[in-house]
Amino acid sequence: MTDPATPSAQPTSVVRIGLPGDREVTHRDVAANGARFHIAELGDGPLVLLLHGFPQFWWTWRHQLVALADAGFRAVA
């Protein structure tokens, strides 16, 4: 069995989408306590962490990511 937190080559079925308006979102996987989590980041500055519930995903926060980045924050969902 493979540990989900072990870094590996990204499967070809993974799709990383950007934001409308050609905003460059950084996507990455973060390992924590044996689990792997996908995060989307936008902006620089103090960190603002946006958490969503199941079954939503980072796209739920797309408008807030842009607004927070424009206000000088590093928004991560």
mmCIF file of the N, C-alpha and C atoms, coordinates in Angstrom:
data_MODEL
# 
_entry.id   MODEL 
# 
loop_
_atom_site.group_PDB 
_atom_site.id 
_atom_site.type_symbol 
_atom_site.label_atom_id 
_atom_site.label_alt_id 
_atom_site.label_comp_id 
_atom_site.label_asym_id 
_atom_site.label_entity_id 
_atom_site.label_seq_id 
_atom_site.pdbx_PDB_ins_code 
_atom_site.Cartn_x 
_atom_site.Cartn_y 
_atom_site.Cartn_z 
_atom_site.occupancy 
_atom_site.B_iso_or_equiv 
_atom_site.pdbx_formal_charge 
_atom_site.auth_seq_id 
_atom_site.auth_comp_id 
_atom_site.auth_asym_id 
_atom_site.auth_atom_id 
_atom_site.pdbx_PDB_model_num 
ATOM 1   N N  . MET A 1 1  ? 0.846   -1.176 0.000   1.00 0.00 ? 1  MET A N  1 
ATOM 2   C CA . MET A 1 1  ? 0.000   0.000  0.000   1.00 0.00 ? 1  MET A CA 1 
ATOM 3   C C  . MET A 1 1  ? 0.894   1.243  0.000   1.00 0.00 ? 1  MET A C  1 
ATOM 4   N N  . THR A 1 2  ? 0.490   2.251  -0.722  1.00 0.00 ? 2  THR A N  1 
ATOM 5   C CA . THR A 1 2  ? 1.253   3.491  -0.835  1.00 0.00 ? 2  THR A CA 1 
ATOM 6   C C  . THR A 1 2  ? 0.741   4.514  0.168   1.00 0.00 ? 2  THR A C  1 
ATOM 7   N N  . ASP A 1 3  ? 1.669   5.166  0.850   1.00 0.00 ? 3  ASP A N  1 
ATOM 8   C CA . ASP A 1 3  ? 1.314   6.241  1.782   1.00 0.00 ? 3  ASP A CA 1 
ATOM 9   C C  . ASP A 1 3  ? 0.838   7.438  0.970   1.00 0.00 ? 3  ASP A C  1 
ATOM 10  N N  . PRO A 1 4  ? -0.391  7.945  1.190   1.00 0.00 ? 4  PRO A N  1 
ATOM 11  C CA . PRO A 1 4  ? -0.891  9.069  0.378   1.00 0.00 ? 4  PRO A CA 1 
ATOM 12  C C  . PRO A 1 4  ? -0.084  10.343 0.546   1.00 0.00 ? 4  PRO A C  1 
ATOM 13  N N  . ALA A 1 5  ? 0.705   10.432 1.619   1.00 0.00 ? 5  ALA A N  1 
ATOM 14  C CA . ALA A 1 5  ? 1.494   11.640 1.845   1.00 0.00 ? 5  ALA A CA 1 
ATOM 15  C C  . ALA A 1 5  ? 2.849   11.582 1.152   1.00 0.00 ? 5  ALA A C  1 
ATOM 16  N N  . THR A 1 6  ? 3.182   10.429 0.579   1.00 0.00 ? 6  THR A N  1 
ATOM 17  C CA . THR A 1 6  ? 4.460   10.285 -0.105  1.00 0.00 ? 6  THR A CA 1 
ATOM 18  C C  . THR A 1 6  ? 4.424   11.046 -1.423  1.00 0.00 ? 6  THR A C  1 
ATOM 19  N N  . PRO A 1 7  ? 5.414   11.936 -1.648  1.00 0.00 ? 7  PRO A N  1 
ATOM 20  C CA . PRO A 1 7  ? 5.436   12.666 -2.921  1.00 0.00 ? 7  PRO A CA 1 
ATOM 21  C C  . PRO A 1 7  ? 5.577   11.691 -4.086  1.00 0.00 ? 7  PRO A C  1 
ATOM 22  N N  . SER A 1 8  ? 4.830   11.926 -5.114  1.00 0.00 ? 8  SER A N  1 
ATOM 23  C CA . SER A 1 8  ? 4.908   11.079 -6.298  1.00 0.00 ? 8  SER A CA 1 
ATOM 24  C C  . SER A 1 8  ? 4.580   11.918 -7.521  1.00 0.00 ? 8  SER A C  1 
ATOM 25  N N  . ALA A 1 9  ? 4.822   11.333 -8.669  1.00 0.00 ? 9  ALA A N  1 
ATOM 26  C CA . ALA A 1 9  ? 4.475   12.025 -9.912  1.00 0.00 ? 9  ALA A CA 1 
ATOM 27  C C  . ALA A 1 9  ? 2.965   12.202 -9.951  1.00 0.00 ? 9  ALA A C  1 
ATOM 28  N N  . GLN A 1 10 ? 2.525   13.354 -10.416 1.00 0.00 ? 10 GLN A N  1 
ATOM 29  C CA . GLN A 1 10 ? 1.105   13.641 -10.483 1.00 0.00 ? 10 GLN A CA 1 
ATOM 30  C C  . GLN A 1 10 ? 0.450   12.751 -11.532 1.00 0.00 ? 10 GLN A C  1 
ATOM 31  N N  . PRO A 1 11 ? -0.662  12.090 -11.186 1.00 0.00 ? 11 PRO A N  1 
ATOM 32  C CA . PRO A 1 11 ? -1.351  11.269 -12.177 1.00 0.00 ? 11 PRO A CA 1 
ATOM 33  C C  . PRO A 1 11 ? -1.808  12.119 -13.362 1.00 0.00 ? 11 PRO A C  1 
ATOM 34  N N  . THR A 1 12 ? -1.867  11.506 -14.522 1.00 0.00 ? 12 THR A N  1 
ATOM 35  C CA . THR A 1 12 ? -2.273  12.246 -15.711 1.00 0.00 ? 12 THR A CA 1 
ATOM 36  C C  . THR A 1 12 ? -3.731  12.675 -15.659 1.00 0.00 ? 12 THR A C  1 
ATOM 37  N N  . SER A 1 13 ? -4.525  12.092 -14.761 1.00 0.00 ? 13 SER A N  1 
ATOM 38  C CA . SER A 1 13 ? -5.937  12.451 -14.681 1.00 0.00 ? 13 SER A CA 1 
ATOM 39  C C  . SER A 1 13 ? -6.186  13.702 -13.831 1.00 0.00 ? 13 SER A C  1 
ATOM 40  N N  . VAL A 1 14 ? -5.153  14.235 -13.175 1.00 0.00 ? 14 VAL A N  1 
ATOM 41  C CA . VAL A 1 14 ? -5.323  15.423 -12.335 1.00 0.00 ? 14 VAL A CA 1 
ATOM 42  C C  . VAL A 1 14 ? -5.402  16.667 -13.216 1.00 0.00 ? 14 VAL A C  1 
ATOM 43  N N  . VAL A 1 15 ? -6.420  17.486 -12.978 1.00 0.00 ? 15 VAL A N  1 
ATOM 44  C CA . VAL A 1 15 ? -6.593  18.730 -13.716 1.00 0.00 ? 15 VAL A CA 1 
ATOM 45  C C  . VAL A 1 15 ? -6.470  19.876 -12.729 1.00 0.00 ? 15 VAL A C  1 
ATOM 46  N N  . ARG A 1 16 ? -5.555  20.803 -12.996 1.00 0.00 ? 16 ARG A N  1 
ATOM 47  C CA . ARG A 1 16 ? -5.369  21.973 -12.145 1.00 0.00 ? 16 ARG A CA 1 
ATOM 48  C C  . ARG A 1 16 ? -5.869  23.181 -12.925 1.00 0.00 ? 16 ARG A C  1 
ATOM 49  N N  . ILE A 1 17 ? -6.994  23.742 -12.510 1.00 0.00 ? 17 ILE A N  1 
ATOM 50  C CA . ILE A 1 17 ? -7.586  24.844 -13.245 1.00 0.00 ? 17 ILE A CA 1 
ATOM 51  C C  . ILE A 1 17 ? -7.163  26.179 -12.641 1.00 0.00 ? 17 ILE A C  1 
ATOM 52  N N  . GLY A 1 18 ? -7.177  27.186 -13.455 1.00 0.00 ? 18 GLY A N  1 
ATOM 53  C CA . GLY A 1 18 ? -6.842  28.533 -13.011 1.00 0.00 ? 18 GLY A CA 1 
ATOM 54  C C  . GLY A 1 18 ? -8.099  29.334 -12.751 1.00 0.00 ? 18 GLY A C  1 
ATOM 55  N N  . LEU A 1 19 ? -7.912  30.601 -12.472 1.00 0.00 ? 19 LEU A N  1 
ATOM 56  C CA . LEU A 1 19 ? -9.036  31.500 -12.227 1.00 0.00 ? 19 LEU A CA 1 
ATOM 57  C C  . LEU A 1 19 ? -9.367  32.284 -13.482 1.00 0.00 ? 19 LEU A C  1 
ATOM 58  N N  . PRO A 1 20 ? -10.622 32.695 -13.631 1.00 0.00 ? 20 PRO A N  1 
ATOM 59  C CA . PRO A 1 20 ? -10.971 33.562 -14.754 1.00 0.00 ? 20 PRO A CA 1 
ATOM 60  C C  . PRO A 1 20 ? -10.150 34.845 -14.692 1.00 0.00 ? 20 PRO A C  1 
ATOM 61  N N  . GLY A 1 21 ? -9.845  35.410 -15.826 1.00 0.00 ? 21 GLY A N  1 
ATOM 62  C CA . GLY A 1 21 ? -9.068  36.642 -15.877 1.00 0.00 ? 21 GLY A CA 1 
ATOM 63  C C  . GLY A 1 21 ? -7.576  36.405 -15.864 1.00 0.00 ? 21 GLY A C  1 
ATOM 64  N N  . ASP A 1 22 ? -7.155  35.179 -16.154 1.00 0.00 ? 22 ASP A N  1 
ATOM 65  C CA . ASP A 1 22 ? -5.733  34.824 -16.244 1.00 0.00 ? 22 ASP A CA 1 
ATOM 66  C C  . ASP A 1 22 ? -4.970  35.087 -14.951 1.00 0.00 ? 22 ASP A C  1 
ATOM 67  N N  . ARG A 1 23 ? -5.603  34.959 -13.803 1.00 0.00 ? 23 ARG A N  1 
ATOM 68  C CA . ARG A 1 23 ? -4.900  35.053 -12.524 1.00 0.00 ? 23 ARG A CA 1 
ATOM 69  C C  . ARG A 1 23 ? -4.132  33.752 -12.327 1.00 0.00 ? 23 ARG A C  1 
ATOM 70  N N  . GLU A 1 24 ? -2.863  33.864 -11.963 1.00 0.00 ? 24 GLU A N  1 
ATOM 71  C CA . GLU A 1 24 ? -1.995  32.705 -11.813 1.00 0.00 ? 24 GLU A CA 1 
ATOM 72  C C  . GLU A 1 24 ? -2.131  32.113 -10.414 1.00 0.00 ? 24 GLU A C  1 
ATOM 73  N N  . VAL A 1 25 ? -2.837  31.006 -10.316 1.00 0.00 ? 25 VAL A N  1 
ATOM 74  C CA . VAL A 1 25 ? -3.020  30.298 -9.052  1.00 0.00 ? 25 VAL A CA 1 
ATOM 75  C C  . VAL A 1 25 ? -1.930  29.238 -8.952  1.00 0.00 ? 25 VAL A C  1 
ATOM 76  N N  . THR A 1 26 ? -1.295  29.146 -7.782  1.00 0.00 ? 26 THR A N  1 
ATOM 77  C CA . THR A 1 26 ? -0.305  28.101 -7.548  1.00 0.00 ? 26 THR A CA 1 
ATOM 78  C C  . THR A 1 26 ? -1.006  26.932 -6.885  1.00 0.00 ? 26 THR A C  1 
ATOM 79  N N  . HIS A 1 27 ? -0.889  25.756 -7.496  1.00 0.00 ? 27 HIS A N  1 
ATOM 80  C CA . HIS A 1 27 ? -1.478  24.536 -6.945  1.00 0.00 ? 27 HIS A CA 1 
ATOM 81  C C  . HIS A 1 27 ? -0.358  23.662 -6.407  1.00 0.00 ? 27 HIS A C  1 
ATOM 82  N N  . ARG A 1 28 ? -0.592  23.058 -5.264  1.00 0.00 ? 28 ARG A N  1 
ATOM 83  C CA . ARG A 1 28 ? 0.366   22.079 -4.751  1.00 0.00 ? 28 ARG A CA 1 
ATOM 84  C C  . ARG A 1 28 ? -0.321  21.159 -3.760  1.00 0.00 ? 28 ARG A C  1 
ATOM 85  N N  . ASP A 1 29 ? 0.330   20.045 -3.485  1.00 0.00 ? 29 ASP A N  1 
ATOM 86  C CA . ASP A 1 29 ? -0.156  19.087 -2.504  1.00 0.00 ? 29 ASP A CA 1 
ATOM 87  C C  . ASP A 1 29 ? 0.688   19.217 -1.251  1.00 0.00 ? 29 ASP A C  1 
ATOM 88  N N  . VAL A 1 30 ? 0.026   19.151 -0.090  1.00 0.00 ? 30 VAL A N  1 
ATOM 89  C CA . VAL A 1 30 ? 0.692   19.267 1.200   1.00 0.00 ? 30 VAL A CA 1 
ATOM 90  C C  . VAL A 1 30 ? 0.365   18.014 2.005   1.00 0.00 ? 30 VAL A C  1 
ATOM 91  N N  . ALA A 1 31 ? 1.389   17.406 2.597   1.00 0.00 ? 31 ALA A N  1 
ATOM 92  C CA . ALA A 1 31 ? 1.186   16.219 3.424   1.00 0.00 ? 31 ALA A CA 1 
ATOM 93  C C  . ALA A 1 31 ? 1.078   16.625 4.886   1.00 0.00 ? 31 ALA A C  1 
ATOM 94  N N  . ALA A 1 32 ? 0.112   16.044 5.587   1.00 0.00 ? 32 ALA A N  1 
ATOM 95  C CA . ALA A 1 32 ? -0.058  16.309 7.021   1.00 0.00 ? 32 ALA A CA 1 
ATOM 96  C C  . ALA A 1 32 ? -0.689  15.085 7.678   1.00 0.00 ? 32 ALA A C  1 
ATOM 97  N N  . ASN A 1 33 ? -0.007  14.553 8.675   1.00 0.00 ? 33 ASN A N  1 
ATOM 98  C CA . ASN A 1 33 ? -0.534  13.440 9.467   1.00 0.00 ? 33 ASN A CA 1 
ATOM 99  C C  . ASN A 1 33 ? -0.963  12.257 8.609   1.00 0.00 ? 33 ASN A C  1 
ATOM 100 N N  . GLY A 1 34 ? -0.186  11.936 7.587   1.00 0.00 ? 34 GLY A N  1 
ATOM 101 C CA . GLY A 1 34 ? -0.471  10.781 6.751   1.00 0.00 ? 34 GLY A CA 1 
ATOM 102 C C  . GLY A 1 34 ? -1.504  11.016 5.665   1.00 0.00 ? 34 GLY A C  1 
ATOM 103 N N  . ALA A 1 35 ? -1.998  12.226 5.520   1.00 0.00 ? 35 ALA A N  1 
ATOM 104 C CA . ALA A 1 35 ? -2.980  12.540 4.473   1.00 0.00 ? 35 ALA A CA 1 
ATOM 105 C C  . ALA A 1 35 ? -2.376  13.560 3.515   1.00 0.00 ? 35 ALA A C  1 
ATOM 106 N N  . ARG A 1 36 ? -2.893  13.586 2.304   1.00 0.00 ? 36 ARG A N  1 
ATOM 107 C CA . ARG A 1 36 ? -2.434  14.548 1.301   1.00 0.00 ? 36 ARG A CA 1 
ATOM 108 C C  . ARG A 1 36 ? -3.575  15.509 1.001   1.00 0.00 ? 36 ARG A C  1 
ATOM 109 N N  . PHE A 1 37 ? -3.253  16.803 1.024   1.00 0.00 ? 37 PHE A N  1 
ATOM 110 C CA . PHE A 1 37 ? -4.242  17.844 0.776   1.00 0.00 ? 37 PHE A CA 1 
ATOM 111 C C  . PHE A 1 37 ? -3.808  18.703 -0.403  1.00 0.00 ? 37 PHE A C  1 
ATOM 112 N N  . HIS A 1 38 ? -4.752  19.047 -1.250  1.00 0.00 ? 38 HIS A N  1 
ATOM 113 C CA . HIS A 1 38 ? -4.485  19.964 -2.360  1.00 0.00 ? 38 HIS A CA 1 
ATOM 114 C C  . HIS A 1 38 ? -4.748  21.377 -1.860  1.00 0.00 ? 38 HIS A C  1 
ATOM 115 N N  . ILE A 1 39 ? -3.851  22.308 -2.212  1.00 0.00 ? 39 ILE A N  1 
ATOM 116 C CA . ILE A 1 39 ? -4.083  23.710 -1.875  1.00 0.00 ? 39 ILE A CA 1 
ATOM 117 C C  . ILE A 1 39 ? -3.936  24.562 -3.137  1.00 0.00 ? 39 ILE A C  1 
ATOM 118 N N  . ALA A 1 40 ? -4.619  25.685 -3.134  1.00 0.00 ? 40 ALA A N  1 
ATOM 119 C CA . ALA A 1 40 ? -4.508  26.690 -4.193  1.00 0.00 ? 40 ALA A CA 1 
ATOM 120 C C  . ALA A 1 40 ? -4.122  27.998 -3.523  1.00 0.00 ? 40 ALA A C  1 
ATOM 121 N N  . GLU A 1 41 ? -3.090  28.673 -4.050  1.00 0.00 ? 41 GLU A N  1 
ATOM 122 C CA . GLU A 1 41 ? -2.569  29.905 -3.444  1.00 0.00 ? 41 GLU A CA 1 
ATOM 123 C C  . GLU A 1 41 ? -2.613  31.047 -4.444  1.00 0.00 ? 41 GLU A C  1 
ATOM 124 N N  . LEU A 1 42 ? -2.827  32.245 -3.925  1.00 0.00 ? 42 LEU A N  1 
ATOM 125 C CA . LEU A 1 42 ? -2.788  33.440 -4.751  1.00 0.00 ? 42 LEU A CA 1 
ATOM 126 C C  . LEU A 1 42 ? -2.376  34.612 -3.869  1.00 0.00 ? 42 LEU A C  1 
ATOM 127 N N  . GLY A 1 43 ? -1.435  35.413 -4.348  1.00 0.00 ? 43 GLY A N  1 
ATOM 128 C CA . GLY A 1 43 ? -1.028  36.624 -3.652  1.00 0.00 ? 43 GLY A CA 1 
ATOM 129 C C  . GLY A 1 43 ? 0.202   36.453 -2.787  1.00 0.00 ? 43 GLY A C  1 
ATOM 130 N N  . ASP A 1 44 ? 0.671   37.587 -2.249  1.00 0.00 ? 44 ASP A N  1 
ATOM 131 C CA . ASP A 1 44 ? 1.821   37.650 -1.350  1.00 0.00 ? 44 ASP A CA 1 
ATOM 132 C C  . ASP A 1 44 ? 1.444   38.499 -0.151  1.00 0.00 ? 44 ASP A C  1 
ATOM 133 N N  . GLY A 1 45 ? 2.029   38.201 0.991   1.00 0.00 ? 45 GLY A N  1 
ATOM 134 C CA . GLY A 1 45 ? 1.765   38.970 2.195   1.00 0.00 ? 45 GLY A CA 1 
ATOM 135 C C  . GLY A 1 45 ? 1.350   38.064 3.326   1.00 0.00 ? 45 GLY A C  1 
ATOM 136 N N  . PRO A 1 46 ? 0.690   38.618 4.332   1.00 0.00 ? 46 PRO A N  1 
ATOM 137 C CA . PRO A 1 46 ? 0.241   37.807 5.468   1.00 0.00 ? 46 PRO A CA 1 
ATOM 138 C C  . PRO A 1 46 ? -0.723  36.706 4.994   1.00 0.00 ? 46 PRO A C  1 
ATOM 139 N N  . LEU A 1 47 ? -0.615  35.550 5.618   1.00 0.00 ? 47 LEU A N  1 
ATOM 140 C CA . LEU A 1 47 ? -1.411  34.389 5.223   1.00 0.00 ? 47 LEU A CA 1 
ATOM 141 C C  . LEU A 1 47 ? -2.852  34.487 5.695   1.00 0.00 ? 47 LEU A C  1 
ATOM 142 N N  . VAL A 1 48 ? -3.776  34.166 4.785   1.00 0.00 ? 48 VAL A N  1 
ATOM 143 C CA . VAL A 1 48 ? -5.189  33.977 5.118   1.00 0.00 ? 48 VAL A CA 1 
ATOM 144 C C  . VAL A 1 48 ? -5.543  32.578 4.631   1.00 0.00 ? 48 VAL A C  1 
ATOM 145 N N  . LEU A 1 49 ? -5.965  31.715 5.540   1.00 0.00 ? 49 LEU A N  1 
ATOM 146 C CA . LEU A 1 49 ? -6.289  30.328 5.209   1.00 0.00 ? 49 LEU A CA 1 
ATOM 147 C C  . LEU A 1 49 ? -7.795  30.178 5.106   1.00 0.00 ? 49 LEU A C  1 
ATOM 148 N N  . LEU A 1 50 ? -8.265  29.690 3.961   1.00 0.00 ? 50 LEU A N  1 
ATOM 149 C CA . LEU A 1 50 ? -9.691  29.507 3.707   1.00 0.00 ? 50 LEU A CA 1 
ATOM 150 C C  . LEU A 1 50 ? -9.985  28.005 3.696   1.00 0.00 ? 50 LEU A C  1 
ATOM 151 N N  . LEU A 1 51 ? -10.874 27.569 4.575   1.00 0.00 ? 51 LEU A N  1 
ATOM 152 C CA . LEU A 1 51 ? -11.216 26.148 4.687   1.00 0.00 ? 51 LEU A CA 1 
ATOM 153 C C  . LEU A 1 51 ? -12.637 25.928 4.199   1.00 0.00 ? 51 LEU A C  1 
ATOM 154 N N  . HIS A 1 52 ? -12.827 24.850 3.474   1.00 0.00 ? 52 HIS A N  1 
ATOM 155 C CA . HIS A 1 52 ? -14.159 24.529 2.968   1.00 0.00 ? 52 HIS A CA 1 
ATOM 156 C C  . HIS A 1 52 ? -14.606 23.192 3.539   1.00 0.00 ? 52 HIS A C  1 
ATOM 157 N N  . GLY A 1 53 ? -15.869 22.926 3.417   1.00 0.00 ? 53 GLY A N  1 
ATOM 158 C CA . GLY A 1 53 ? -16.419 21.648 3.870   1.00 0.00 ? 53 GLY A CA 1 
ATOM 159 C C  . GLY A 1 53 ? -16.533 20.656 2.733   1.00 0.00 ? 53 GLY A C  1 
ATOM 160 N N  . PHE A 1 54 ? -16.921 19.467 3.061   1.00 0.00 ? 54 PHE A N  1 
ATOM 161 C CA . PHE A 1 54 ? -17.122 18.420 2.053   1.00 0.00 ? 54 PHE A CA 1 
ATOM 162 C C  . PHE A 1 54 ? -18.541 18.548 1.522   1.00 0.00 ? 54 PHE A C  1 
ATOM 163 N N  . PRO A 1 55 ? -18.770 18.462 0.263   1.00 0.00 ? 55 PRO A N  1 
ATOM 164 C CA . PRO A 1 55 ? -17.908 18.052 -0.839  1.00 0.00 ? 55 PRO A CA 1 
ATOM 165 C C  . PRO A 1 55 ? -17.331 19.210 -1.651  1.00 0.00 ? 55 PRO A C  1 
ATOM 166 N N  . GLN A 1 56 ? -17.331 20.417 -1.124  1.00 0.00 ? 56 GLN A N  1 
ATOM 167 C CA . GLN A 1 56 ? -16.770 21.541 -1.855  1.00 0.00 ? 56 GLN A CA 1 
ATOM 168 C C  . GLN A 1 56 ? -15.261 21.376 -2.023  1.00 0.00 ? 56 GLN A C  1 
ATOM 169 N N  . PHE A 1 57 ? -14.663 22.238 -2.848  1.00 0.00 ? 57 PHE A N  1 
ATOM 170 C CA . PHE A 1 57 ? -13.211 22.254 -3.020  1.00 0.00 ? 57 PHE A CA 1 
ATOM 171 C C  . PHE A 1 57 ? -12.768 23.695 -3.180  1.00 0.00 ? 57 PHE A C  1 
ATOM 172 N N  . TRP A 1 58 ? -11.483 23.924 -3.460  1.00 0.00 ? 58 TRP A N  1 
ATOM 173 C CA . TRP A 1 58 ? -10.918 25.280 -3.440  1.00 0.00 ? 58 TRP A CA 1 
ATOM 174 C C  . TRP A 1 58 ? -11.688 26.262 -4.304  1.00 0.00 ? 58 TRP A C  1 
ATOM 175 N N  . TRP A 1 59 ? -12.317 25.805 -5.353  1.00 0.00 ? 59 TRP A N  1 
ATOM 176 C CA . TRP A 1 59 ? -13.046 26.679 -6.275  1.00 0.00 ? 59 TRP A CA 1 
ATOM 177 C C  . TRP A 1 59 ? -14.145 27.463 -5.548  1.00 0.00 ? 59 TRP A C  1 
ATOM 178 N N  . THR A 1 60 ? -14.640 26.919 -4.434  1.00 0.00 ? 60 THR A N  1 
ATOM 179 C CA . THR A 1 60 ? -15.642 27.598 -3.614  1.00 0.00 ? 60 THR A CA 1 
ATOM 180 C C  . THR A 1 60 ? -15.163 28.991 -3.208  1.00 0.00 ? 60 THR A C  1 
ATOM 181 N N  . TRP A 1 61 ? -13.848 29.150 -3.021  1.00 0.00 ? 61 TRP A N  1 
ATOM 182 C CA . TRP A 1 61 ? -13.260 30.397 -2.529  1.00 0.00 ? 61 TRP A CA 1 
ATOM 183 C C  . TRP A 1 61 ? -12.671 31.265 -3.637  1.00 0.00 ? 61 TRP A C  1 
ATOM 184 N N  . ARG A 1 62 ? -12.965 30.984 -4.893  1.00 0.00 ? 62 ARG A N  1 
ATOM 185 C CA . ARG A 1 62 ? -12.310 31.683 -6.012  1.00 0.00 ? 62 ARG A CA 1 
ATOM 186 C C  . ARG A 1 62 ? -12.445 33.205 -5.931  1.00 0.00 ? 62 ARG A C  1 
ATOM 187 N N  . HIS A 1 63 ? -13.600 33.717 -5.573  1.00 0.00 ? 63 HIS A N  1 
ATOM 188 C CA . HIS A 1 63 ? -13.797 35.164 -5.509  1.00 0.00 ? 63 HIS A CA 1 
ATOM 189 C C  . HIS A 1 63 ? -13.022 35.773 -4.335  1.00 0.00 ? 63 HIS A C  1 
ATOM 190 N N  . GLN A 1 64 ? -13.018 35.065 -3.202  1.00 0.00 ? 64 GLN A N  1 
ATOM 191 C CA . GLN A 1 64 ? -12.298 35.546 -2.028  1.00 0.00 ? 64 GLN A CA 1 
ATOM 192 C C  . GLN A 1 64 ? -10.789 35.489 -2.243  1.00 0.00 ? 64 GLN A C  1 
ATOM 193 N N  . LEU A 1 65 ? -10.297 34.471 -2.953  1.00 0.00 ? 65 LEU A N  1 
ATOM 194 C CA . LEU A 1 65 ? -8.864  34.384 -3.254  1.00 0.00 ? 65 LEU A CA 1 
ATOM 195 C C  . LEU A 1 65 ? -8.403  35.636 -3.992  1.00 0.00 ? 65 LEU A C  1 
ATOM 196 N N  . VAL A 1 66 ? -9.137  36.039 -5.003  1.00 0.00 ? 66 VAL A N  1 
ATOM 197 C CA . VAL A 1 66 ? -8.780  37.214 -5.802  1.00 0.00 ? 66 VAL A CA 1 
ATOM 198 C C  . VAL A 1 66 ? -8.860  38.483 -4.952  1.00 0.00 ? 66 VAL A C  1 
ATOM 199 N N  . ALA A 1 67 ? -9.955  38.659 -4.215  1.00 0.00 ? 67 ALA A N  1 
ATOM 200 C CA . ALA A 1 67 ? -10.127 39.867 -3.407  1.00 0.00 ? 67 ALA A CA 1 
ATOM 201 C C  . ALA A 1 67 ? -9.043  39.991 -2.334  1.00 0.00 ? 67 ALA A C  1 
ATOM 202 N N  . LEU A 1 68 ? -8.711  38.880 -1.682  1.00 0.00 ? 68 LEU A N  1 
ATOM 203 C CA . LEU A 1 68 ? -7.684  38.916 -0.642  1.00 0.00 ? 68 LEU A CA 1 
ATOM 204 C C  . LEU A 1 68 ? -6.301  39.170 -1.232  1.00 0.00 ? 68 LEU A C  1 
ATOM 205 N N  . ALA A 1 69 ? -5.996  38.546 -2.366  1.00 0.00 ? 69 ALA A N  1 
ATOM 206 C CA . ALA A 1 69 ? -4.706  38.786 -3.024  1.00 0.00 ? 69 ALA A CA 1 
ATOM 207 C C  . ALA A 1 69 ? -4.592  40.244 -3.443  1.00 0.00 ? 69 ALA A C  1 
ATOM 208 N N  . ASP A 1 70 ? -5.664  40.806 -3.980  1.00 0.00 ? 70 ASP A N  1 
ATOM 209 C CA . ASP A 1 70 ? -5.655  42.222 -4.385  1.00 0.00 ? 70 ASP A CA 1 
ATOM 210 C C  . ASP A 1 70 ? -5.496  43.158 -3.187  1.00 0.00 ? 70 ASP A C  1 
ATOM 211 N N  . ALA A 1 71 ? -5.901  42.688 -1.992  1.00 0.00 ? 71 ALA A N  1 
ATOM 212 C CA . ALA A 1 71 ? -5.786  43.504 -0.781  1.00 0.00 ? 71 ALA A CA 1 
ATOM 213 C C  . ALA A 1 71 ? -4.437  43.325 -0.091  1.00 0.00 ? 71 ALA A C  1 
ATOM 214 N N  . GLY A 1 72 ? -3.538  42.530 -0.701  1.00 0.00 ? 72 GLY A N  1 
ATOM 215 C CA . GLY A 1 72 ? -2.197  42.392 -0.162  1.00 0.00 ? 72 GLY A CA 1 
ATOM 216 C C  . GLY A 1 72 ? -1.960  41.179 0.717   1.00 0.00 ? 72 GLY A C  1 
ATOM 217 N N  . PHE A 1 73 ? -2.830  40.185 0.618   1.00 0.00 ? 73 PHE A N  1 
ATOM 218 C CA . PHE A 1 73 ? -2.684  38.983 1.418   1.00 0.00 ? 73 PHE A CA 1 
ATOM 219 C C  . PHE A 1 73 ? -2.258  37.796 0.542   1.00 0.00 ? 73 PHE A C  1 
ATOM 220 N N  . ARG A 1 74 ? -1.743  36.766 1.200   1.00 0.00 ? 74 ARG A N  1 
ATOM 221 C CA . ARG A 1 74 ? -1.483  35.478 0.553   1.00 0.00 ? 74 ARG A CA 1 
ATOM 222 C C  . ARG A 1 74 ? -2.642  34.592 0.943   1.00 0.00 ? 74 ARG A C  1 
ATOM 223 N N  . ALA A 1 75 ? -3.558  34.362 0.029   1.00 0.00 ? 75 ALA A N  1 
ATOM 224 C CA . ALA A 1 75 ? -4.761  33.576 0.290   1.00 0.00 ? 75 ALA A CA 1 
ATOM 225 C C  . ALA A 1 75 ? -4.527  32.133 -0.136  1.00 0.00 ? 75 ALA A C  1 
ATOM 226 N N  . VAL A 1 76 ? -4.816  31.212 0.767   1.00 0.00 ? 76 VAL A N  1 
ATOM 227 C CA . VAL A 1 76 ? -4.638  29.784 0.502   1.00 0.00 ? 76 VAL A CA 1 
ATOM 228 C C  . VAL A 1 76 ? -5.935  29.075 0.813   1.00 0.00 ? 76 VAL A C  1 
ATOM 229 N N  . ALA A 1 77 ? -6.420  28.294 -0.144  1.00 0.00 ? 77 ALA A N  1 
ATOM 230 C CA . ALA A 1 77 ? -7.639  27.508 0.053   1.00 0.00 ? 77 ALA A CA 1 
ATOM 231 C C  . ALA A 1 77 ? -7.324  26.044 -0.166  1.00 0.00 ? 77 ALA A C  1 
# 
